[in-house]
Amino acid sequence: MWTKLLVLLTFFGIVLSLGSALYYLLNDPNRSPRTVKALTTRIALSLVLFFFLLFAAYQGWIQPHGIQARWISSEKKGAS
């Protein structure tokens, strides 16, 4: 449960940072570096989320699913 909450909060932070970058891009008259800082924050949060998801899958806190996961599991069954 806490893993899902952490992922949702991080995703919300990414969307919020992207929105603030758009706002600064459109409404900042003196060309301050706030747009660049907001986009840098978005990239950092995206990397943190990506590596956290990899770590959570490695620890077994989350179970990856989808086409690739089914393909790998069927390949293992056929090999043994």
C-alpha positions as CSV (number, residue, x, y, z in Angstrom):
1,M,0.0,0.0,0.0
2,W,2.7,2.5,0.9
3,T,4.5,1.7,-2.4
4,K,1.4,2.7,-4.4
5,L,1.1,5.9,-2.4
6,L,4.8,6.8,-2.9
7,V,4.4,6.2,-6.7
8,L,1.3,8.3,-6.9
9,L,2.8,11.1,-4.9
10,T,5.9,11.1,-7.1
11,F,3.8,11.0,-10.3
12,F,1.7,13.9,-8.9
13,G,4.9,15.9,-8.3
14,I,6.0,15.2,-11.9
15,V,2.8,16.5,-13.3
16,L,2.8,19.5,-11.0
17,S,6.4,20.4,-12.0
18,L,5.5,20.1,-15.6
19,G,2.5,22.4,-15.1
20,S,4.6,24.9,-13.3
21,A,7.2,24.9,-16.1
22,L,4.4,25.6,-18.6
23,Y,3.1,28.4,-16.5
24,Y,6.6,30.0,-16.1
25,L,7.2,29.6,-19.8
26,L,4.0,31.4,-20.8
27,N,3.8,34.1,-18.0
28,D,7.4,34.9,-17.0
29,P,8.2,38.3,-18.6
30,N,11.8,38.7,-17.4
31,R,13.2,35.3,-18.7
32,S,14.1,34.0,-15.2
33,P,15.5,30.4,-15.0
34,R,12.4,29.1,-13.2
35,T,11.2,27.2,-16.3
36,V,14.6,25.4,-16.5
37,K,14.5,24.6,-12.7
38,A,11.0,23.2,-13.0
39,L,11.9,21.0,-15.9
40,T,15.0,19.9,-14.1
41,T,12.9,19.0,-11.1
42,R,10.6,17.0,-13.4
43,I,13.5,15.0,-14.8
44,A,14.9,14.3,-11.4
45,L,11.5,13.1,-10.1
46,S,11.1,10.9,-13.2
47,L,14.5,9.3,-12.6
48,V,13.8,8.7,-8.9
49,L,10.4,7.1,-9.8
50,F,12.0,4.9,-12.5
51,F,14.8,3.7,-10.2
52,F,12.4,3.2,-7.3
53,L,10.2,1.0,-9.5
54,L,13.2,-1.1,-10.6
55,F,14.2,-1.4,-6.9
56,A,10.7,-2.3,-5.8
57,A,10.4,-5.0,-8.5
58,Y,13.8,-6.4,-7.5
59,Q,12.7,-6.5,-3.8
60,G,9.4,-8.2,-4.7
61,W,7.3,-5.3,-3.4
62,I,5.6,-5.0,-6.8
63,Q,5.1,-7.6,-9.5
64,P,5.6,-6.6,-13.1
65,H,2.9,-7.7,-15.5
66,G,2.1,-7.4,-19.1
67,I,3.1,-8.8,-22.4
68,Q,6.8,-9.0,-21.7
69,A,6.4,-10.6,-18.3
70,R,4.1,-13.3,-19.8
71,W,6.6,-13.9,-22.7
72,I,9.5,-14.4,-20.3
73,S,7.5,-16.8,-18.0
74,S,6.3,-18.9,-20.9
75,E,9.9,-19.0,-22.3
76,K,11.1,-20.3,-18.9
77,K,8.4,-23.0,-18.8
78,G,9.3,-24.2,-22.3
79,A,13.0,-24.4,-21.5
80,S,12.6,-26.7,-18.6
